[in-house]
């Protein structure tokens, strides 16, 4: 892209502090207009498709046999699968979201120098709203991988992320607290909600509903169920649509349509050969959750010819073999709304939401309403999350937050080459190690404890 400038944020590869005055090529125009901002936002790879794949690798949705694990080329992924304490060599899981943040900060700097007429224009407001959304979403992805689960009692004393809010390439000084980092994401999402319109030019660009959905996802991780419900309800009312799975072809390897009506916002991880379709085996306890007539089983999975009796994951919400879809959808928001409702004494709303989702996941002749009582309602909703949000980057985050509650704690276990590896509730390993290159080049960034 014409205005692209190579950048590694927060790891100290440059000490320059006046980015907008730099010209790597004297023939290159410095970005300075709303049109330039649009071009920056149109970089799909930088803004939508460079998020961390490691949360999916470290989750519990699939497993490898020893011989398959040993063939994983990316050593960070191989070690991440067993939650190893080996130093992380590659930096893409960190660098990708921080590059998105950098572009957003560049847009803010351009916007601040615009005329008042351009700032107050509809285009100006939408660009500003986009920048707030993308920065919030990118920091949220980093929080999910590199910090411990949020606890409102201890968050002010826990390590968050390096907060970089300006476009210069001076490294951030240290890490903000976990509370301060979450507060920044909340603030950015709320700014986006106030500026964005209900519709956008493409699924790669956020809407007001997408910002509400992102904030509801964040509040769920913060155990703020009142706000999680409030924003999920608002997002759902902005886009109350679900795919009728009985209209999809279960024999299609990519049965879920691209840019479908459930998507608020499209985001993808970077490429990983390890978790590409058909390259792994789905955990049997996940497969066992599906009822016989649940269409999700045939839409999401297919028999592995290379290993009869096992299943491989075959589709995603972007029809992509390059990255895994981790964006925001109405099905996820309906689940957040139902869970938050169940946790805040709104059981009828919780149950109605789950029945609406299930109605769209069964053929009409096979659908039966569920009437779960309060004693099992939350437990069953959490099962629906597992069944619905497969390979969407949610399981790792769910295990992190649910392991803070005795009733929903779960120890993850993997066996490789005869050796068993476990990830127990309360483990410091729920905050992945920051890449070695980052901490070496910016020693103010404290490594996660082990």
Rosetta blueprint (number, residue, H / E / L):
1 X L
2 X L
3 X L
4 X L
5 X L
6 X L
7 X L
8 X L
9 X L
10 X L
11 X L
12 X L
13 X L
14 X L
15 X L
16 X L
17 X L
18 X L
19 X H
20 X H
21 X H
22 X L
23 X L
24 X L
25 X L
26 X L
27 X L
28 X L
29 X L
30 X L
31 X L
32 X L
33 X L
34 X H
35 X H
36 X H
37 X H
38 X H
39 X H
40 X H
41 X H
42 X L
43 X L
44 X H
45 X H
46 X H
47 X H
48 X H
49 X L
50 X L
51 X E
52 X L
53 X L
54 X H
55 X H
56 X H
57 X H
58 X H
59 X L
60 X L
61 X L
62 X E
63 X E
64 X L
65 X L
66 X H
67 X H
68 X H
69 X H
70 X H
71 X L
72 X L
73 X L
74 X L
75 X H
76 X H
77 X H
78 X H
79 X H
80 X H
81 X H
82 X L
83 X L
84 X L
85 X L
86 X L
87 X L
88 X L
89 X L
90 X L
91 X L
92 X H
93 X H
94 X H
95 X H
96 X H
97 X H
98 X H
99 X H
100 X H
101 X H
102 X H
103 X H
104 X H
105 X H
106 X H
107 X H
108 X H
109 X H
110 X H
111 X H
112 X H
113 X L
114 X L
115 X L
116 X H
117 X H
118 X H
119 X H
120 X H
121 X L
122 X H
123 X H
124 X H
125 X H
126 X H
127 X H
128 X H
129 X H
130 X H
131 X H
132 X H
133 X H
134 X H
135 X H
136 X H
137 X H
138 X H
139 X H
140 X H
141 X H
142 X H
143 X H
144 X H
145 X H
146 X H
147 X L
148 X L
149 X L
150 X L
151 X L
152 X L
153 X L
154 X L
155 X H
156 X H
157 X H
158 X L
159 X E
160 X L
161 X L
162 X L
163 X L
164 X L
165 X L
166 X L
167 X L
168 X L
169 X L
170 X L
171 X L
172 X L
173 X L
174 X L
175 X L
176 X L
177 X E
178 X H
179 X H
180 X H
181 X H
182 X H
183 X H
184 X H
185 X H
186 X H
187 X H
188 X H
189 X H
190 X H
191 X H
192 X H
193 X H
194 X H
195 X H
196 X L
197 X L
198 X L
199 X L
200 X L
201 X L
202 X L
203 X L
204 X L
205 X L
206 X L
207 X L
208 X H
209 X H
210 X H
211 X H
212 X H
213 X H
214 X H
215 X H
216 X H
217 X H
218 X H
219 X H
220 X H
221 X H
222 X L
223 X L
224 X L
225 X H
226 X H
227 X H
228 X H
229 X H
230 X H
231 X H
232 X H
233 X H
234 X H
235 X H
236 X H
237 X H
238 X H
239 X L
240 X L
241 X L
242 X L
243 X L
244 X L
245 X H
246 X H
247 X H
248 X L
249 X L
250 X L
251 X L
252 X L
253 X L
254 X L
255 X L
256 X L
257 X L
258 X L
259 X L
260 X L
261 X L
262 X L
263 X E
264 X E
265 X E
266 X L
267 X L
268 X E
269 X E
270 X L
271 X L
272 X L
273 X H
274 X H
275 X H
276 X L
277 X L
278 X L
279 X L
280 X L
281 X E
282 X E
283 X L
284 X H
285 X H
286 X H
287 X H
288 X L
289 X L
290 X L
291 X L
292 X L
293 X L
294 X L
295 X H
296 X H
297 X H
298 X H
299 X H
300 X H
301 X E
302 X E
303 X E
304 X L
305 X L
306 X L
307 X L
308 X L
309 X L
310 X L
311 X E
312 X E
313 X E
314 X L
315 X L
316 X L
317 X L
318 X L
319 X L
320 X L
321 X L
322 X L
323 X L
324 X L
325 X E
326 X L
327 X L
328 X E
329 X E
330 X H
331 X H
332 X H
333 X H
334 X H
335 X H
336 X H
337 X H
338 X H
339 X H
340 X H
341 X H
342 X H
343 X H
344 X L
345 X L
346 X L
347 X H
348 X H
349 X H
350 X H
351 X H
352 X H
353 X H
354 X H
355 X H
356 X H
357 X H
358 X H
359 X H
360 X L
361 X L
362 X L
363 X L
364 X H
365 X H
366 X H
367 X L
368 X L
369 X L
370 X L
371 X L
372 X L
373 X L
374 X H
375 X H
376 X H
377 X H
378 X H
379 X H
380 X H
381 X H
382 X H
383 X H
384 X H
385 X H
386 X H
387 X H
388 X H
389 X L
390 X L
391 X L
392 X L
393 X L
394 X H
395 X H
396 X H
397 X H
398 X H
399 X H
400 X H
401 X H
402 X H
403 X L
404 X L
405 X L
406 X H
407 X H
408 X H
409 X L
410 X L
411 X L
412 X E
413 X E
414 X E
415 X E
416 X E
417 X L
418 X L
419 X E
420 X E
421 X E
422 X E
423 X E
424 X L
425 X L
426 X L
427 X L
428 X H
429 X H
430 X H
431 X L
432 X L
433 X L
434 X L
435 X L
436 X H
437 X H
438 X H
439 X H
440 X H
441 X H
442 X L
443 X L
444 X L
445 X L
446 X L
447 X L
448 X L
449 X L
450 X L
